[in-house]
Amino acid sequence: MFEITDPAAFKPSASWILSERFPRGIKSIQNPTKKELLRGIYKPRLTLSHRRNQLGLYECMLKIELSLPKLIFGRSIDHFVVHSR
C-alpha cells in the first residue's frame, strides 16, 4: 500500500492516479533533480504505472529504484576497499 501525496512532483503529473479510470500506457516518473544531485541529496527513482493483475483488473504499481549502500553510507558499494589478510 502506498499513497502519492504530491502528484505534481512526477513527470508527467501523477494526478491520473486520483481518477477512477487510469489512462492506458501512462508512466509518471520522479527522479532526483540535477540541483539535488549537485547538493549531495540522494533520493530513489520512482516510477508510477498501472498493470493488469492476476484477475485481469488494472492496478497501480510503484517501482522504487535505489542503492542501499548509497542511502545508508552515502556512497556506492564499489567505493569500499576490501582488505584481505
Gaussian input, Z-matrix of N, CA and C with variables (Angstrom, degrees):
# hf/3-21g

backbone

0 1
 N
 C     1     B1
 C     2     B2     1     A1
 N     3     B3     2     A2     1     D1
 C     4     B4     3     A3     2     D2
 C     5     B5     4     A4     3     D3
 N     6     B6     5     A5     4     D4
 C     7     B7     6     A6     5     D5
 C     8     B8     7     A7     6     D6
 N     9     B9     8     A8     7     D7
 C    10    B10     9     A9     8     D8
 C    11    B11    10    A10     9     D9
 N    12    B12    11    A11    10    D10
 C    13    B13    12    A12    11    D11
 C    14    B14    13    A13    12    D12
 N    15    B15    14    A14    13    D13
 C    16    B16    15    A15    14    D14
 C    17    B17    16    A16    15    D15
 N    18    B18    17    A17    16    D16
 C    19    B19    18    A18    17    D17
 C    20    B20    19    A19    18    D18
 N    21    B21    20    A20    19    D19
 C    22    B22    21    A21    20    D20
 C    23    B23    22    A22    21    D21
 N    24    B24    23    A23    22    D22
 C    25    B25    24    A24    23    D23
 C    26    B26    25    A25    24    D24
 N    27    B27    26    A26    25    D25
 C    28    B28    27    A27    26    D26
 C    29    B29    28    A28    27    D27
 N    30    B30    29    A29    28    D28
 C    31    B31    30    A30    29    D29
 C    32    B32    31    A31    30    D30
 N    33    B33    32    A32    31    D31
 C    34    B34    33    A33    32    D32
 C    35    B35    34    A34    33    D33
 N    36    B36    35    A35    34    D34
 C    37    B37    36    A36    35    D35
 C    38    B38    37    A37    36    D36
 N    39    B39    38    A38    37    D37
 C    40    B40    39    A39    38    D38
 C    41    B41    40    A40    39    D39
 N    42    B42    41    A41    40    D40
 C    43    B43    42    A42    41    D41
 C    44    B44    43    A43    42    D42
 N    45    B45    44    A44    43    D43
 C    46    B46    45    A45    44    D44
 C    47    B47    46    A46    45    D45
 N    48    B48    47    A47    46    D46
 C    49    B49    48    A48    47    D47
 C    50    B50    49    A49    48    D48
 N    51    B51    50    A50    49    D49
 C    52    B52    51    A51    50    D50
 C    53    B53    52    A52    51    D51
 N    54    B54    53    A53    52    D52
 C    55    B55    54    A54    53    D53
 C    56    B56    55    A55    54    D54
 N    57    B57    56    A56    55    D55
 C    58    B58    57    A57    56    D56
 C    59    B59    58    A58    57    D57
 N    60    B60    59    A59    58    D58
 C    61    B61    60    A60    59    D59
 C    62    B62    61    A61    60    D60
 N    63    B63    62    A62    61    D61
 C    64    B64    63    A63    62    D62
 C    65    B65    64    A64    63    D63
 N    66    B66    65    A65    64    D64
 C    67    B67    66    A66    65    D65
 C    68    B68    67    A67    66    D66
 N    69    B69    68    A68    67    D67
 C    70    B70    69    A69    68    D68
 C    71    B71    70    A70    69    D69
 N    72    B72    71    A71    70    D70
 C    73    B73    72    A72    71    D71
 C    74    B74    73    A73    72    D72
 N    75    B75    74    A74    73    D73
 C    76    B76    75    A75    74    D74
 C    77    B77    76    A76    75    D75
 N    78    B78    77    A77    76    D76
 C    79    B79    78    A78    77    D77
 C    80    B80    79    A79    78    D78
 N    81    B81    80    A80    79    D79
 C    82    B82    81    A81    80    D80
 C    83    B83    82    A82    81    D81
 N    84    B84    83    A83    82    D82
 C    85    B85    84    A84    83    D83
 C    86    B86    85    A85    84    D84
 N    87    B87    86    A86    85    D85
 C    88    B88    87    A87    86    D86
 C    89    B89    88    A88    87    D87
 N    90    B90    89    A89    88    D88
 C    91    B91    90    A90    89    D89
 C    92    B92    91    A91    90    D90
 N    93    B93    92    A92    91    D91
 C    94    B94    93    A93    92    D92
 C    95    B95    94    A94    93    D93
 N    96    B96    95    A95    94    D94
 C    97    B97    96    A96    95    D95
 C    98    B98    97    A97    96    D96
 N    99    B99    98    A98    97    D97
 C   100   B100    99    A99    98    D98
 C   101   B101   100   A100    99    D99
 N   102   B102   101   A101   100   D100
 C   103   B103   102   A102   101   D101
 C   104   B104   103   A103   102   D102
 N   105   B105   104   A104   103   D103
 C   106   B106   105   A105   104   D104
 C   107   B107   106   A106   105   D105
 N   108   B108   107   A107   106   D106
 C   109   B109   108   A108   107   D107
 C   110   B110   109   A109   108   D108
 N   111   B111   110   A110   109   D109
 C   112   B112   111   A111   110   D110
 C   113   B113   112   A112   111   D111
 N   114   B114   113   A113   112   D112
 C   115   B115   114   A114   113   D113
 C   116   B116   115   A115   114   D114
 N   117   B117   116   A116   115   D115
 C   118   B118   117   A117   116   D116
 C   119   B119   118   A118   117   D117
 N   120   B120   119   A119   118   D118
 C   121   B121   120   A120   119   D119
 C   122   B122   121   A121   120   D120
 N   123   B123   122   A122   121   D121
 C   124   B124   123   A123   122   D122
 C   125   B125   124   A124   123   D123
 N   126   B126   125   A125   124   D124
 C   127   B127   126   A126   125   D125
 C   128   B128   127   A127   126   D126
 N   129   B129   128   A128   127   D127
 C   130   B130   129   A129   128   D128
 C   131   B131   130   A130   129   D129
 N   132   B132   131   A131   130   D130
 C   133   B133   132   A132   131   D131
 C   134   B134   133   A133   132   D132
 N   135   B135   134   A134   133   D133
 C   136   B136   135   A135   134   D134
 C   137   B137   136   A136   135   D135
 N   138   B138   137   A137   136   D136
 C   139   B139   138   A138   137   D137
 C   140   B140   139   A139   138   D138
 N   141   B141   140   A140   139   D139
 C   142   B142   141   A141   140   D140
 C   143   B143   142   A142   141   D141
 N   144   B144   143   A143   142   D142
 C   145   B145   144   A144   143   D143
 C   146   B146   145   A145   144   D144
 N   147   B147   146   A146   145   D145
 C   148   B148   147   A147   146   D146
 C   149   B149   148   A148   147   D147
 N   150   B150   149   A149   148   D148
 C   151   B151   150   A150   149   D149
 C   152   B152   151   A151   150   D150
 N   153   B153   152   A152   151   D151
 C   154   B154   153   A153   152   D152
 C   155   B155   154   A154   153   D153
 N   156   B156   155   A155   154   D154
 C   157   B157   156   A156   155   D155
 C   158   B158   157   A157   156   D156
 N   159   B159   158   A158   157   D157
 C   160   B160   159   A159   158   D158
 C   161   B161   160   A160   159   D159
 N   162   B162   161   A161   160   D160
 C   163   B163   162   A162   161   D161
 C   164   B164   163   A163   162   D162
 N   165   B165   164   A164   163   D163
 C   166   B166   165   A165   164   D164
 C   167   B167   166   A166   165   D165
 N   168   B168   167   A167   166   D166
 C   169   B169   168   A168   167   D167
 C   170   B170   169   A169   168   D168
 N   171   B171   170   A170   169   D169
 C   172   B172   171   A171   170   D170
 C   173   B173   172   A172   171   D171
 N   174   B174   173   A173   172   D172
 C   175   B175   174   A174   173   D173
 C   176   B176   175   A175   174   D174
 N   177   B177   176   A176   175   D175
 C   178   B178   177   A177   176   D176
 C   179   B179   178   A178   177   D177
 N   180   B180   179   A179   178   D178
 C   181   B181   180   A180   179   D179
 C   182   B182   181   A181   180   D180
 N   183   B183   182   A182   181   D181
 C   184   B184   183   A183   182   D182
 C   185   B185   184   A184   183   D183
 N   186   B186   185   A185   184   D184
 C   187   B187   186   A186   185   D185
 C   188   B188   187   A187   186   D186
 N   189   B189   188   A188   187   D187
 C   190   B190   189   A189   188   D188
 C   191   B191   190   A190   189   D189
 N   192   B192   191   A191   190   D190
 C   193   B193   192   A192   191   D191
 C   194   B194   193   A193   192   D192
 N   195   B195   194   A194   193   D193
 C   196   B196   195   A195   194   D194
 C   197   B197   196   A196   195   D195
 N   198   B198   197   A197   196   D196
 C   199   B199   198   A198   197   D197
 C   200   B200   199   A199   198   D198
 N   201   B201   200   A200   199   D199
 C   202   B202   201   A201   200   D200
 C   203   B203   202   A202   201   D201
 N   204   B204   203   A203   202   D202
 C   205   B205   204   A204   203   D203
 C   206   B206   205   A205   204   D204
 N   207   B207   206   A206   205   D205
 C   208   B208   207   A207   206   D206
 C   209   B209   208   A208   207   D207
 N   210   B210   209   A209   208   D208
 C   211   B211   210   A210   209   D209
 C   212   B212   211   A211   210   D210
 N   213   B213   212   A212   211   D211
 C   214   B214   213   A213   212   D212
 C   215   B215   214   A214   213   D213
 N   216   B216   215   A215   214   D214
 C   217   B217   216   A216   215   D215
 C   218   B218   217   A217   216   D216
 N   219   B219   218   A218   217   D217
 C   220   B220   219   A219   218   D218
 C   221   B221   220   A220   219   D219
 N   222   B222   221   A221   220   D220
 C   223   B223   222   A222   221   D221
 C   224   B224   223   A223   222   D222
 N   225   B225   224   A224   223   D223
 C   226   B226   225   A225   224   D224
 C   227   B227   226   A226   225   D225
 N   228   B228   227   A227   226   D226
 C   229   B229   228   A228   227   D227
 C   230   B230   229   A229   228   D228
 N   231   B231   230   A230   229   D229
 C   232   B232   231   A231   230   D230
 C   233   B233   232   A232   231   D231
 N   234   B234   233   A233   232   D232
 C   235   B235   234   A234   233   D233
 C   236   B236   235   A235   234   D234
 N   237   B237   236   A236   235   D235
 C   238   B238   237   A237   236   D236
 C   239   B239   238   A238   237   D237
 N   240   B240   239   A239   238   D238
 C   241   B241   240   A240   239   D239
 C   242   B242   241   A241   240   D240
 N   243   B243   242   A242   241   D241
 C   244   B244   243   A243   242   D242
 C   245   B245   244   A244   243   D243
 N   246   B246   245   A245   244   D244
 C   247   B247   246   A246   245   D245
 C   248   B248   247   A247   246   D246
 N   249   B249   248   A248   247   D247
 C   250   B250   249   A249   248   D248
 C   251   B251   250   A250   249   D249
 N   252   B252   251   A251   250   D250
 C   253   B253   252   A252   251   D251
 C   254   B254   253   A253   252   D252

   B1=1.4436
   B2=1.5231
   B3=1.3132
   B4=1.4553
   B5=1.5164
   B6=1.3138
   B7=1.4584
   B8=1.5181
   B9=1.3153
   B10=1.4591
   B11=1.5273
   B12=1.3307
   B13=1.4636
   B14=1.5209
   B15=1.3539
   B16=1.4592
   B17=1.5286
   B18=1.3440
   B19=1.4685
   B20=1.5281
   B21=1.3359
   B22=1.4602
   B23=1.5279
   B24=1.3280
   B25=1.4678
   B26=1.5290
   B27=1.3327
   B28=1.4600
   B29=1.5182
   B30=1.3265
   B31=1.4653
   B32=1.5102
   B33=1.3179
   B34=1.4624
   B35=1.5288
   B36=1.2997
   B37=1.4575
   B38=1.5299
   B39=1.3013
   B40=1.4643
   B41=1.5242
   B42=1.3146
   B43=1.4675
   B44=1.5196
   B45=1.3336
   B46=1.4607
   B47=1.5244
   B48=1.3353
   B49=1.4633
   B50=1.5312
   B51=1.3267
   B52=1.4603
   B53=1.5248
   B54=1.3340
   B55=1.4590
   B56=1.5277
   B57=1.3064
   B58=1.4636
   B59=1.5234
   B60=1.3235
   B61=1.4659
   B62=1.5172
   B63=1.3169
   B64=1.4567
   B65=1.5244
   B66=1.3302
   B67=1.4698
   B68=1.5268
   B69=1.3024
   B70=1.4687
   B71=1.5282
   B72=1.3190
   B73=1.4546
   B74=1.5167
   B75=1.3217
   B76=1.4643
   B77=1.5309
   B78=1.3163
   B79=1.4612
   B80=1.5139
   B81=1.2947
   B82=1.4585
   B83=1.5223
   B84=1.3217
   B85=1.4647
   B86=1.5236
   B87=1.3299
   B88=1.4676
   B89=1.5241
   B90=1.3215
   B91=1.4628
   B92=1.5196
   B93=1.3311
   B94=1.4634
   B95=1.5318
   B96=1.3205
   B97=1.4604
   B98=1.5356
   B99=1.3253
   B100=1.4696
   B101=1.5227
   B102=1.3198
   B103=1.4684
   B104=1.5355
   B105=1.3332
   B106=1.4662
   B107=1.5208
   B108=1.3271
   B109=1.4583
   B110=1.5258
   B111=1.3287
   B112=1.4681
   B113=1.5243
   B114=1.3244
   B115=1.4691
   B116=1.5267
   B117=1.3404
   B118=1.4584
   B119=1.5186
   B120=1.3165
   B121=1.4640
   B122=1.5218
   B123=1.3128
   B124=1.4641
   B125=1.5204
   B126=1.3104
   B127=1.4610
   B128=1.5227
   B129=1.3302
   B130=1.4650
   B131=1.5194
   B132=1.3294
   B133=1.4666
   B134=1.5185
   B135=1.3275
   B136=1.4632
   B137=1.5196
   B138=1.3206
   B139=1.4593
   B140=1.5205
   B141=1.3195
   B142=1.4545
   B143=1.5190
   B144=1.3213
   B145=1.4606
   B146=1.5207
   B147=1.3092
   B148=1.4576
   B149=1.5179
   B150=1.3189
   B151=1.4586
   B152=1.5147
   B153=1.2907
   B154=1.4673
   B155=1.5219
   B156=1.3128
   B157=1.4593
   B158=1.5210
   B159=1.3073
   B160=1.4645
   B161=1.5259
   B162=1.3229
   B163=1.4637
   B164=1.5253
   B165=1.3390
   B166=1.4581
   B167=1.5178
   B168=1.3218
   B169=1.4643
   B170=1.5271
   B171=1.3351
   B172=1.4605
   B173=1.5191
   B174=1.3138
   B175=1.4595
   B176=1.5198
   B177=1.3182
   B178=1.4681
   B179=1.5212
   B180=1.3210
   B181=1.4546
   B182=1.5280
   B183=1.3153
   B184=1.4566
   B185=1.5207
   B186=1.3368
   B187=1.4625
   B188=1.5236
   B189=1.3216
   B190=1.4660
   B191=1.5198
   B192=1.3438
   B193=1.4636
   B194=1.5281
   B195=1.3360
   B196=1.4521
   B197=1.5141
   B198=1.2993
   B199=1.4594
   B200=1.5274
   B201=1.3295
   B202=1.4656
   B203=1.5273
   B204=1.3429
   B205=1.4708
   B206=1.5316
   B207=1.3263
   B208=1.4649
   B209=1.5274
   B210=1.3321
   B211=1.4511
   B212=1.5251
   B213=1.3373
   B214=1.4645
   B215=1.5281
   B216=1.3531
   B217=1.4634
   B218=1.5222
   B219=1.3393
   B220=1.4490
   B221=1.5202
   B222=1.3284
   B223=1.4627
   B224=1.5295
   B225=1.3286
   B226=1.4584
   B227=1.5205
   B228=1.2967
   B229=1.4640
   B230=1.5227
   B231=1.3356
   B232=1.4622
   B233=1.5266
   B234=1.3426
   B235=1.4599
   B236=1.5309
   B237=1.3225
   B238=1.4530
   B239=1.5140
   B240=1.3012
   B241=1.4672
   B242=1.5177
   B243=1.3161
   B244=1.4501
   B245=1.5313
   B246=1.3094
   B247=1.4612
   B248=1.5255
   B249=1.3336
   B250=1.4585
   B251=1.5116
   B252=1.2977
   B253=1.4853
   B254=1.4840
   A1=108.40
   A2=115.70
   A3=120.92
   A4=108.99
   A5=115.77
   A6=122.00
   A7=108.00
   A8=116.92
   A9=121.67
   A10=107.07
   A11=116.80
   A12=120.75
   A13=112.93
   A14=117.35
   A15=120.86
   A16=109.68
   A17=117.65
   A18=120.25
   A19=113.08
   A20=117.94
   A21=121.33
   A22=112.44
   A23=118.33
   A24=121.36
   A25=111.19
   A26=117.09
   A27=121.91
   A28=109.96
   A29=115.85
   A30=122.02
   A31=108.82
   A32=123.05
   A33=124.44
   A34=110.40
   A35=115.62
   A36=121.79
   A37=110.98
   A38=115.67
   A39=121.03
   A40=111.57
   A41=117.20
   A42=119.74
   A43=111.59
   A44=117.50
   A45=120.99
   A46=112.41
   A47=116.62
   A48=119.89
   A49=111.26
   A50=116.43
   A51=120.65
   A52=112.84
   A53=116.96
   A54=119.80
   A55=109.59
   A56=115.73
   A57=119.98
   A58=111.70
   A59=117.61
   A60=121.72
   A61=108.54
   A62=116.10
   A63=120.80
   A64=109.09
   A65=117.64
   A66=118.47
   A67=109.48
   A68=116.71
   A69=120.59
   A70=111.02
   A71=115.23
   A72=120.91
   A73=115.93
   A74=119.25
   A75=119.78
   A76=110.04
   A77=115.18
   A78=122.81
   A79=107.34
   A80=117.20
   A81=122.35
   A82=107.65
   A83=115.72
   A84=121.74
   A85=110.34
   A86=115.46
   A87=121.13
   A88=107.37
   A89=115.90
   A90=122.74
   A91=108.98
   A92=117.70
   A93=119.28
   A94=109.71
   A95=116.50
   A96=120.70
   A97=109.42
   A98=115.79
   A99=119.88
   A100=110.52
   A101=116.25
   A102=121.03
   A103=110.45
   A104=116.80
   A105=120.52
   A106=111.03
   A107=117.14
   A108=120.59
   A109=111.34
   A110=117.41
   A111=121.03
   A112=111.63
   A113=116.62
   A114=121.02
   A115=112.48
   A116=116.64
   A117=120.49
   A118=114.16
   A119=116.71
   A120=120.89
   A121=108.03
   A122=115.93
   A123=120.52
   A124=109.63
   A125=115.95
   A126=122.34
   A127=108.59
   A128=117.10
   A129=118.90
   A130=110.81
   A131=115.96
   A132=121.31
   A133=107.53
   A134=116.65
   A135=122.61
   A136=110.15
   A137=116.73
   A138=122.33
   A139=107.53
   A140=115.54
   A141=122.29
   A142=108.12
   A143=117.39
   A144=121.45
   A145=108.42
   A146=115.36
   A147=118.76
   A148=108.33
   A149=115.70
   A150=120.98
   A151=108.57
   A152=114.65
   A153=119.55
   A154=109.38
   A155=115.75
   A156=119.81
   A157=110.27
   A158=117.51
   A159=122.05
   A160=112.96
   A161=116.94
   A162=121.39
   A163=112.33
   A164=116.74
   A165=121.03
   A166=113.45
   A167=117.19
   A168=121.91
   A169=109.55
   A170=115.79
   A171=119.36
   A172=110.26
   A173=115.55
   A174=121.56
   A175=109.07
   A176=116.00
   A177=120.96
   A178=110.01
   A179=114.31
   A180=120.91
   A181=107.63
   A182=116.32
   A183=122.07
   A184=107.70
   A185=116.28
   A186=122.62
   A187=107.49
   A188=116.45
   A189=122.43
   A190=107.89
   A191=116.10
   A192=121.39
   A193=108.28
   A194=115.38
   A195=118.93
   A196=110.54
   A197=115.32
   A198=122.83
   A199=106.99
   A200=116.80
   A201=119.38
   A202=112.32
   A203=120.21
   A204=118.54
   A205=112.12
   A206=116.89
   A207=119.82
   A208=110.30
   A209=116.62
   A210=120.73
   A211=111.20
   A212=117.22
   A213=121.48
   A214=112.39
   A215=116.30
   A216=120.48
   A217=114.01
   A218=117.17
   A219=119.75
   A220=114.24
   A221=117.23
   A222=120.41
   A223=108.93
   A224=114.82
   A225=120.25
   A226=110.97
   A227=116.04
   A228=121.15
   A229=112.19
   A230=117.95
   A231=119.60
   A232=112.53
   A233=117.52
   A234=120.87
   A235=112.73
   A236=116.75
   A237=120.05
   A238=109.70
   A239=116.56
   A240=122.22
   A241=107.49
   A242=116.34
   A243=121.89
   A244=107.64
   A245=116.23
   A246=121.23
   A247=108.34
   A248=116.64
   A249=119.92
   A250=108.72
   A251=115.02
   A252=119.36
   A253=111.00
   D1=138.59
   D2=177.13
   D3=-148.13
   D4=163.29
   D5=178.54
   D6=-134.40
   D7=129.58
   D8=175.73
   D9=-90.21
   D10=111.04
   D11=-176.01
   D12=-91.14
   D13=-21.40
   D14=-179.49
   D15=-135.48
   D16=79.63
   D17=-177.62
   D18=-58.44
   D19=-29.03
   D20=-178.23
   D21=-70.19
   D22=-13.98
   D23=179.22
   D24=-75.50
   D25=-12.50
   D26=178.26
   D27=-94.11
   D28=154.64
   D29=176.63
   D30=-121.56
   D31=121.59
   D32=-16.57
   D33=-63.36
   D34=165.95
   D35=-177.42
   D36=-48.71
   D37=140.27
   D38=179.62
   D39=-89.60
   D40=21.09
   D41=179.85
   D42=-63.76
   D43=-18.09
   D44=177.39
   D45=-60.97
   D46=-22.26
   D47=-179.33
   D48=-68.54
   D49=-21.65
   D50=-178.95
   D51=-80.56
   D52=-15.16
   D53=-179.24
   D54=-83.44
   D55=157.91
   D56=179.58
   D57=-75.18
   D58=-24.96
   D59=179.03
   D60=-113.63
   D61=117.74
   D62=179.05
   D63=-82.00
   D64=133.56
   D65=173.35
   D66=-66.95
   D67=140.60
   D68=-179.04
   D69=-75.24
   D70=142.72
   D71=173.49
   D72=77.05
   D73=7.76
   D74=-179.29
   D75=-91.21
   D76=142.83
   D77=173.36
   D78=-132.34
   D79=134.20
   D80=175.48
   D81=-114.23
   D82=132.29
   D83=-172.36
   D84=-121.53
   D85=140.57
   D86=173.68
   D87=-129.88
   D88=107.33
   D89=177.56
   D90=-111.95
   D91=157.51
   D92=174.08
   D93=-59.43
   D94=143.07
   D95=178.94
   D96=-79.58
   D97=162.73
   D98=176.74
   D99=-60.19
   D100=-37.66
   D101=-179.83
   D102=-62.83
   D103=-42.72
   D104=177.97
   D105=-64.98
   D106=-43.14
   D107=179.56
   D108=-62.51
   D109=-41.29
   D110=178.94
   D111=-66.05
   D112=-30.38
   D113=178.66
   D114=-84.92
   D115=0.41
   D116=178.13
   D117=80.59
   D118=16.71
   D119=178.87
   D120=-86.68
   D121=122.24
   D122=-179.96
   D123=-102.02
   D124=128.41
   D125=176.43
   D126=-134.51
   D127=148.11
   D128=175.11
   D129=-71.64
   D130=160.14
   D131=174.54
   D132=-91.46
   D133=133.04
   D134=-177.30
   D135=-117.32
   D136=136.40
   D137=174.96
   D138=-130.68
   D139=120.96
   D140=179.53
   D141=-106.09
   D142=126.62
   D143=-179.94
   D144=-148.67
   D145=-176.77
   D146=175.04
   D147=-130.33
   D148=154.26
   D149=-178.35
   D150=-149.66
   D151=164.69
   D152=175.45
   D153=-83.05
   D154=136.10
   D155=175.88
   D156=-90.73
   D157=-172.83
   D158=-176.76
   D159=-64.37
   D160=-23.48
   D161=179.50
   D162=-88.53
   D163=-1.36
   D164=-179.28
   D165=85.83
   D166=6.29
   D167=178.61
   D168=-93.95
   D169=149.77
   D170=178.18
   D171=-83.73
   D172=139.69
   D173=176.72
   D174=-140.16
   D175=156.77
   D176=179.21
   D177=-78.60
   D178=146.58
   D179=178.16
   D180=-133.12
   D181=133.27
   D182=176.06
   D183=-113.68
   D184=116.21
   D185=177.93
   D186=-97.97
   D187=127.80
   D188=-178.99
   D189=-118.18
   D190=121.05
   D191=178.56
   D192=-114.93
   D193=125.67
   D194=-179.87
   D195=-156.11
   D196=164.19
   D197=175.74
   D198=-108.26
   D199=112.18
   D200=-179.53
   D201=-62.01
   D202=-43.60
   D203=177.32
   D204=-59.49
   D205=-38.28
   D206=-179.93
   D207=-68.48
   D208=-37.86
   D209=179.46
   D210=-68.87
   D211=-41.78
   D212=-176.51
   D213=-81.79
   D214=-46.65
   D215=-173.04
   D216=-103.37
   D217=-8.94
   D218=179.84
   D219=83.71
   D220=7.29
   D221=178.42
   D222=-155.19
   D223=159.35
   D224=-179.22
   D225=-73.47
   D226=160.25
   D227=-176.51
   D228=-66.29
   D229=-25.90
   D230=-179.35
   D231=-69.80
   D232=-8.16
   D233=177.38
   D234=-89.11
   D235=-8.76
   D236=179.52
   D237=-82.13
   D238=138.63
   D239=178.89
   D240=-99.65
   D241=129.76
   D242=179.48
   D243=-102.06
   D244=123.84
   D245=178.69
   D246=-104.54
   D247=132.25
   D248=175.29
   D249=-106.10
   D250=151.78
   D251=-178.86
   D252=-99.27

